[in-house]
Amino acid sequence: MSSSSPITQVSQHAPPAHSNLQPQLLTRLFLDLRGRRFEVDRETIMNLPESVLLCLFPNGLVLSRQSVALSDGGDDEDEEVYGVDFDPDCFQYVLTFFRTASEAFYGTATSPGLLAFQQHLLDGGGSPSGSPNNSPDAFNPTPAQNPLLSKQAIIVLREELEYFTIPPKSSDAVTDANGIANESLLQVKRDGGEYLMEKRNIFTALQRNVNKENNVAEQHLIDMLCMSGFDRDDEWGFRALEPSRSCISSIALVLLKTGIAHSPGNTKPVEVDYAQMATAQKLLLFWRKPARKCWWDGIEVELPEKDGRPAHSFKLWARRVWTLELSLV
């Protein structure tokens, strides 16, 4: 992997004969995510998106350990558990999506995957049939030139959102002389978090910023993502408040639309939309190279009377950081 990767693989070459230590390559990892235990094999970890790996292991992770070579030839079986400050439900969502996508594309022991029915694209470098409006000459790559022919591509979009609530001056939500928030101010902050948690649509905030600033580049970003696998009314696949922080983490995963179309039951040869394939190849720019975008978003929130609490309003500012990446499984 690239040098910026948080994963480091230690050389598997044996050490000098005089040393009684030899590197042991980990085949599986035991992770403790906020009290929830996961056992994950090495290959699964290596296939995770770079942006997710950086969250899991911000200080890096060495996929080997030094163990004493026992004279009787035995192995050190002690579990090495890594504590990780990452939402376990989010991690499970990513693992499940990647496993399901991999099995659908590569198949299982009992069922062939989509790759088996598009093998001729790898062998011949083209498609036997396609749209009459498309030119097969525009699509004649080798698998090395176009990994989308032989790999399952997944678009990874993450959002880290920090929010700040500002109550009206007339409100009793204040801080004391030491800057400690009273219960009313804490409740306003909780209201802001709950309000944002209900806003699960992926593109609403960015589209609002496009409309306000007339930002053409941001509109192109939305259009590109919606041409490549997302829908304009899609919601985040996972969204949760971070514990003890005014922060919401969200992630959405979708299969990249490559333009390779399989018929129901794969009874007919696959068809290739060459224009869509060309669009999909643009996303390869984000393979192992996550791109980030940050912007501020301010709105006025008015909440109705609820549970005996009177109607109230406050200003809500949000700092949103998007990370876009393409993963090839």
Contacts in CASP RR format, 6 or more apart in sequence:
PFRMAT RR
TARGET T0000
AUTHOR 0000-0000-0000
METHOD contacts of the structure
MODEL  1
MSSSSPITQVSQHAPPAHSNLQPQLLTRLFLDLRGRRFEVDRETIMNLPE
SVLLCLFPNGLVLSRQSVALSDGGDDEDEEVYGVDFDPDCFQYVLTFFRT
ASEAFYGTATSPGLLAFQQHLLDGGGSPSGSPNNSPDAFNPTPAQNPLLS
KQAIIVLREELEYFTIPPKSSDAVTDANGIANESLLQVKRDGGEYLMEKR
NIFTALQRNVNKENNVAEQHLIDMLCMSGFDRDDEWGFRALEPSRSCISS
IALVLLKTGIAHSPGNTKPVEVDYAQMATAQKLLLFWRKPARKCWWDGIE
VELPEKDGRPAHSFKLWARRVWTLELSLV
1 7 0 8 1.000
1 9 0 8 1.000
1 46 0 8 1.000
1 288 0 8 1.000
2 288 0 8 1.000
4 50 0 8 1.000
5 50 0 8 1.000
5 53 0 8 1.000
5 288 0 8 1.000
6 50 0 8 1.000
6 53 0 8 1.000
6 54 0 8 1.000
6 56 0 8 1.000
6 57 0 8 1.000
6 58 0 8 1.000
6 59 0 8 1.000
6 60 0 8 1.000
6 61 0 8 1.000
7 45 0 8 1.000
7 46 0 8 1.000
7 53 0 8 1.000
7 57 0 8 1.000
7 60 0 8 1.000
7 61 0 8 1.000
7 63 0 8 1.000
8 60 0 8 1.000
8 61 0 8 1.000
8 62 0 8 1.000
8 63 0 8 1.000
9 25 0 8 1.000
9 63 0 8 1.000
9 64 0 8 1.000
10 23 0 8 1.000
10 25 0 8 1.000
10 62 0 8 1.000
10 63 0 8 1.000
10 64 0 8 1.000
11 23 0 8 1.000
12 23 0 8 1.000
12 25 0 8 1.000
12 64 0 8 1.000
14 22 0 8 1.000
15 21 0 8 1.000
15 22 0 8 1.000
15 23 0 8 1.000
20 68 0 8 1.000
20 69 0 8 1.000
21 66 0 8 1.000
21 67 0 8 1.000
21 68 0 8 1.000
21 69 0 8 1.000
22 66 0 8 1.000
22 67 0 8 1.000
22 69 0 8 1.000
23 64 0 8 1.000
23 65 0 8 1.000
23 66 0 8 1.000
24 64 0 8 1.000
24 65 0 8 1.000
24 66 0 8 1.000
24 67 0 8 1.000
24 75 0 8 1.000
24 76 0 8 1.000
25 42 0 8 1.000
25 63 0 8 1.000
25 64 0 8 1.000
26 42 0 8 1.000
26 63 0 8 1.000
26 64 0 8 1.000
26 65 0 8 1.000
26 80 0 8 1.000
27 41 0 8 1.000
27 42 0 8 1.000
28 39 0 8 1.000
28 40 0 8 1.000
28 41 0 8 1.000
28 42 0 8 1.000
29 39 0 8 1.000
29 40 0 8 1.000
29 41 0 8 1.000
29 42 0 8 1.000
29 45 0 8 1.000
29 63 0 8 1.000
29 82 0 8 1.000
30 37 0 8 1.000
30 38 0 8 1.000
30 39 0 8 1.000
30 79 0 8 1.000
30 80 0 8 1.000
30 81 0 8 1.000
30 82 0 8 1.000
31 37 0 8 1.000
31 38 0 8 1.000
31 39 0 8 1.000
31 40 0 8 1.000
31 56 0 8 1.000
31 81 0 8 1.000
31 82 0 8 1.000
31 83 0 8 1.000
31 84 0 8 1.000
31 91 0 8 1.000
32 38 0 8 1.000
32 81 0 8 1.000
32 82 0 8 1.000
32 83 0 8 1.000
32 84 0 8 1.000
33 83 0 8 1.000
33 84 0 8 1.000
33 85 0 8 1.000
33 86 0 8 1.000
33 87 0 8 1.000
33 88 0 8 1.000
33 91 0 8 1.000
34 84 0 8 1.000
34 85 0 8 1.000
34 86 0 8 1.000
34 87 0 8 1.000
34 88 0 8 1.000
34 243 0 8 1.000
35 88 0 8 1.000
36 88 0 8 1.000
37 81 0 8 1.000
38 88 0 8 1.000
38 91 0 8 1.000
38 92 0 8 1.000
38 95 0 8 1.000
40 95 0 8 1.000
42 63 0 8 1.000
44 95 0 8 1.000
44 98 0 8 1.000
44 99 0 8 1.000
45 53 0 8 1.000
45 63 0 8 1.000
47 98 0 8 1.000
47 102 0 8 1.000
47 327 0 8 1.000
47 329 0 8 1.000
48 56 0 8 1.000
48 94 0 8 1.000
48 98 0 8 1.000
48 327 0 8 1.000
49 94 0 8 1.000
49 154 0 8 1.000
49 156 0 8 1.000
49 290 0 8 1.000
49 325 0 8 1.000
49 327 0 8 1.000
50 288 0 8 1.000
50 289 0 8 1.000
50 290 0 8 1.000
50 325 0 8 1.000
51 156 0 8 1.000
51 158 0 8 1.000
51 290 0 8 1.000
51 323 0 8 1.000
51 325 0 8 1.000
52 94 0 8 1.000
52 156 0 8 1.000
52 158 0 8 1.000
52 251 0 8 1.000
55 86 0 8 1.000
56 84 0 8 1.000
56 86 0 8 1.000
56 91 0 8 1.000
57 82 0 8 1.000
57 84 0 8 1.000
61 82 0 8 1.000
65 80 0 8 1.000
67 75 0 8 1.000
67 76 0 8 1.000
68 76 0 8 1.000
70 76 0 8 1.000
87 238 0 8 1.000
87 240 0 8 1.000
87 242 0 8 1.000
87 249 0 8 1.000
89 238 0 8 1.000
89 240 0 8 1.000
90 238 0 8 1.000
90 240 0 8 1.000
90 249 0 8 1.000
90 251 0 8 1.000
93 237 0 8 1.000
93 238 0 8 1.000
93 251 0 8 1.000
93 253 0 8 1.000
94 251 0 8 1.000
94 253 0 8 1.000
97 154 0 8 1.000
97 253 0 8 1.000
98 154 0 8 1.000
98 253 0 8 1.000
98 327 0 8 1.000
98 329 0 8 1.000
101 152 0 8 1.000
101 154 0 8 1.000
101 255 0 8 1.000
101 329 0 8 1.000
102 152 0 8 1.000
102 329 0 8 1.000
103 113 0 8 1.000
104 113 0 8 1.000
104 114 0 8 1.000
104 152 0 8 1.000
105 113 0 8 1.000
105 114 0 8 1.000
105 115 0 8 1.000
105 152 0 8 1.000
105 329 0 8 1.000
106 113 0 8 1.000
106 115 0 8 1.000
106 152 0 8 1.000
107 113 0 8 1.000
107 114 0 8 1.000
107 115 0 8 1.000
107 116 0 8 1.000
114 262 0 8 1.000
114 266 0 8 1.000
115 150 0 8 1.000
117 262 0 8 1.000
117 266 0 8 1.000
117 270 0 8 1.000
118 149 0 8 1.000
118 260 0 8 1.000
118 262 0 8 1.000
118 270 0 8 1.000
120 126 0 8 1.000
120 128 0 8 1.000
120 269 0 8 1.000
121 127 0 8 1.000
121 149 0 8 1.000
121 260 0 8 1.000
121 270 0 8 1.000
121 272 0 8 1.000
122 143 0 8 1.000
122 149 0 8 1.000
122 150 0 8 1.000
125 140 0 8 1.000
125 141 0 8 1.000
125 142 0 8 1.000
125 149 0 8 1.000
126 136 0 8 1.000
126 139 0 8 1.000
126 140 0 8 1.000
126 272 0 8 1.000
127 136 0 8 1.000
127 139 0 8 1.000
127 260 0 8 1.000
127 269 0 8 1.000
127 270 0 8 1.000
127 271 0 8 1.000
127 272 0 8 1.000
128 269 0 8 1.000
129 269 0 8 1.000
129 270 0 8 1.000
129 271 0 8 1.000
129 272 0 8 1.000
130 136 0 8 1.000
130 271 0 8 1.000
130 272 0 8 1.000
130 273 0 8 1.000
130 274 0 8 1.000
131 271 0 8 1.000
131 273 0 8 1.000
131 274 0 8 1.000
134 272 0 8 1.000
134 273 0 8 1.000
134 274 0 8 1.000
134 275 0 8 1.000
135 274 0 8 1.000
136 274 0 8 1.000
138 274 0 8 1.000
138 278 0 8 1.000
139 272 0 8 1.000
139 274 0 8 1.000
139 277 0 8 1.000
139 278 0 8 1.000
141 149 0 8 1.000
143 149 0 8 1.000
143 150 0 8 1.000
146 277 0 8 1.000
146 281 0 8 1.000
147 153 0 8 1.000
147 284 0 8 1.000
147 287 0 8 1.000
147 328 0 8 1.000
148 256 0 8 1.000
148 258 0 8 1.000
148 260 0 8 1.000
148 277 0 8 1.000
148 280 0 8 1.000
148 281 0 8 1.000
148 284 0 8 1.000
149 260 0 8 1.000
151 328 0 8 1.000
151 329 0 8 1.000
152 255 0 8 1.000
152 328 0 8 1.000
152 329 0 8 1.000
153 255 0 8 1.000
153 256 0 8 1.000
153 258 0 8 1.000
153 280 0 8 1.000
153 283 0 8 1.000
153 326 0 8 1.000
153 327 0 8 1.000
153 328 0 8 1.000
153 329 0 8 1.000
154 253 0 8 1.000
154 254 0 8 1.000
154 255 0 8 1.000
154 256 0 8 1.000
154 326 0 8 1.000
154 327 0 8 1.000
154 328 0 8 1.000
154 329 0 8 1.000
155 225 0 8 1.000
155 228 0 8 1.000
155 229 0 8 1.000
155 230 0 8 1.000
155 253 0 8 1.000
155 254 0 8 1.000
155 255 0 8 1.000
155 256 0 8 1.000
155 283 0 8 1.000
155 324 0 8 1.000
155 325 0 8 1.000
155 326 0 8 1.000
156 251 0 8 1.000
156 253 0 8 1.000
156 323 0 8 1.000
156 324 0 8 1.000
156 325 0 8 1.000
156 326 0 8 1.000
156 327 0 8 1.000
157 202 0 8 1.000
157 225 0 8 1.000
157 230 0 8 1.000
157 251 0 8 1.000
157 252 0 8 1.000
157 253 0 8 1.000
157 322 0 8 1.000
157 323 0 8 1.000
157 324 0 8 1.000
157 325 0 8 1.000
158 249 0 8 1.000
158 250 0 8 1.000
158 251 0 8 1.000
158 322 0 8 1.000
158 323 0 8 1.000
158 325 0 8 1.000
159 236 0 8 1.000
159 248 0 8 1.000
159 249 0 8 1.000
159 250 0 8 1.000
159 251 0 8 1.000
159 320 0 8 1.000
159 321 0 8 1.000
159 322 0 8 1.000
159 323 0 8 1.000
160 247 0 8 1.000
160 248 0 8 1.000
160 249 0 8 1.000
160 320 0 8 1.000
160 321 0 8 1.000
160 323 0 8 1.000
161 196 0 8 1.000
161 247 0 8 1.000
161 248 0 8 1.000
161 249 0 8 1.000
161 250 0 8 1.000
161 318 0 8 1.000
161 319 0 8 1.000
161 320 0 8 1.000
161 321 0 8 1.000
162 246 0 8 1.000
162 247 0 8 1.000
162 318 0 8 1.000
162 319 0 8 1.000
163 192 0 8 1.000
163 193 0 8 1.000
163 196 0 8 1.000
163 246 0 8 1.000
163 247 0 8 1.000
163 248 0 8 1.000
163 316 0 8 1.000
163 317 0 8 1.000
163 318 0 8 1.000
163 319 0 8 1.000
164 246 0 8 1.000
164 316 0 8 1.000
164 317 0 8 1.000
164 318 0 8 1.000
164 319 0 8 1.000
165 188 0 8 1.000
165 189 0 8 1.000
165 191 0 8 1.000
165 192 0 8 1.000
165 314 0 8 1.000
165 315 0 8 1.000
165 316 0 8 1.000
165 317 0 8 1.000
166 314 0 8 1.000
166 315 0 8 1.000
166 316 0 8 1.000
166 317 0 8 1.000
167 173 0 8 1.000
167 184 0 8 1.000
167 185 0 8 1.000
167 188 0 8 1.000
167 312 0 8 1.000
167 314 0 8 1.000
167 315 0 8 1.000
168 313 0 8 1.000
168 314 0 8 1.000
171 184 0 8 1.000
171 188 0 8 1.000
171 312 0 8 1.000
171 314 0 8 1.000
172 182 0 8 1.000
172 184 0 8 1.000
173 181 0 8 1.000
173 182 0 8 1.000
173 184 0 8 1.000
173 185 0 8 1.000
173 187 0 8 1.000
173 188 0 8 1.000
174 181 0 8 1.000
174 182 0 8 1.000
174 184 0 8 1.000
174 185 0 8 1.000
175 181 0 8 1.000
175 182 0 8 1.000
175 185 0 8 1.000
176 182 0 8 1.000
181 189 0 8 1.000
188 312 0 8 1.000
188 314 0 8 1.000
189 246 0 8 1.000
191 301 0 8 1.000
191 303 0 8 1.000
191 312 0 8 1.000
191 314 0 8 1.000
192 301 0 8 1.000
192 314 0 8 1.000
192 316 0 8 1.000
193 241 0 8 1.000
193 246 0 8 1.000
193 248 0 8 1.000
195 301 0 8 1.000
195 303 0 8 1.000
195 316 0 8 1.000
196 248 0 8 1.000
196 316 0 8 1.000
196 318 0 8 1.000
197 239 0 8 1.000
197 240 0 8 1.000
197 241 0 8 1.000
197 248 0 8 1.000
199 205 0 8 1.000
200 235 0 8 1.000
200 236 0 8 1.000
200 239 0 8 1.000
201 233 0 8 1.000
201 234 0 8 1.000
201 235 0 8 1.000
202 230 0 8 1.000
202 234 0 8 1.000
202 235 0 8 1.000
202 236 0 8 1.000
202 252 0 8 1.000
203 222 0 8 1.000
203 225 0 8 1.000
203 226 0 8 1.000
203 230 0 8 1.000
203 232 0 8 1.000
203 234 0 8 1.000
205 297 0 8 1.000
205 318 0 8 1.000
205 320 0 8 1.000
206 218 0 8 1.000
206 221 0 8 1.000
206 222 0 8 1.000
206 295 0 8 1.000
206 322 0 8 1.000
207 222 0 8 1.000
208 297 0 8 1.000
209 215 0 8 1.000
209 218 0 8 1.000
209 295 0 8 1.000
209 297 0 8 1.000
210 218 0 8 1.000
210 219 0 8 1.000
210 222 0 8 1.000
221 293 0 8 1.000
222 232 0 8 1.000
224 279 0 8 1.000
224 282 0 8 1.000
224 283 0 8 1.000
225 324 0 8 1.000
226 232 0 8 1.000
227 257 0 8 1.000
227 276 0 8 1.000
227 279 0 8 1.000
228 256 0 8 1.000
228 257 0 8 1.000
228 279 0 8 1.000
228 280 0 8 1.000
228 283 0 8 1.000
229 254 0 8 1.000
229 255 0 8 1.000
229 256 0 8 1.000
229 257 0 8 1.000
230 252 0 8 1.000
230 254 0 8 1.000
234 252 0 8 1.000
234 254 0 8 1.000
235 252 0 8 1.000
236 250 0 8 1.000
236 251 0 8 1.000
236 252 0 8 1.000
237 250 0 8 1.000
237 251 0 8 1.000
237 252 0 8 1.000
237 253 0 8 1.000
238 249 0 8 1.000
238 250 0 8 1.000
238 251 0 8 1.000
238 252 0 8 1.000
239 248 0 8 1.000
239 249 0 8 1.000
239 250 0 8 1.000
240 248 0 8 1.000
240 249 0 8 1.000
240 250 0 8 1.000
241 247 0 8 1.000
241 248 0 8 1.000
242 248 0 8 1.000
242 249 0 8 1.000
256 280 0 8 1.000
256 283 0 8 1.000
256 326 0 8 1.000
257 276 0 8 1.000
257 279 0 8 1.000
257 280 0 8 1.000
258 276 0 8 1.000
258 277 0 8 1.000
258 280 0 8 1.000
259 272 0 8 1.000
259 273 0 8 1.000
259 276 0 8 1.000
259 277 0 8 1.000
259 280 0 8 1.000
260 270 0 8 1.000
260 271 0 8 1.000
260 272 0 8 1.000
260 277 0 8 1.000
261 270 0 8 1.000
261 271 0 8 1.000
261 272 0 8 1.000
261 273 0 8 1.000
262 270 0 8 1.000
263 270 0 8 1.000
283 326 0 8 1.000
284 326 0 8 1.000
285 291 0 8 1.000
285 326 0 8 1.000
286 324 0 8 1.000
286 325 0 8 1.000
286 326 0 8 1.000
287 325 0 8 1.000
287 326 0 8 1.000
287 327 0 8 1.000
287 328 0 8 1.000
288 325 0 8 1.000
289 325 0 8 1.000
290 323 0 8 1.000
290 324 0 8 1.000
290 325 0 8 1.000
291 323 0 8 1.000
291 324 0 8 1.000
291 325 0 8 1.000
292 321 0 8 1.000
292 322 0 8 1.000
292 323 0 8 1.000
292 324 0 8 1.000
293 321 0 8 1.000
293 322 0 8 1.000
293 324 0 8 1.000
294 319 0 8 1.000
294 320 0 8 1.000
294 321 0 8 1.000
294 322 0 8 1.000
295 319 0 8 1.000
295 320 0 8 1.000
296 317 0 8 1.000
296 318 0 8 1.000
296 319 0 8 1.000
296 320 0 8 1.000
297 317 0 8 1.000
297 318 0 8 1.000
297 319 0 8 1.000
297 320 0 8 1.000
298 315 0 8 1.000
298 316 0 8 1.000
298 317 0 8 1.000
298 318 0 8 1.000
299 315 0 8 1.000
299 316 0 8 1.000
300 313 0 8 1.000
300 314 0 8 1.000
300 315 0 8 1.000
300 316 0 8 1.000
301 313 0 8 1.000
301 314 0 8 1.000
301 315 0 8 1.000
301 316 0 8 1.000
302 311 0 8 1.000
302 312 0 8 1.000
302 313 0 8 1.000
303 311 0 8 1.000
303 312 0 8 1.000
303 313 0 8 1.000
304 311 0 8 1.000
305 311 0 8 1.000
END
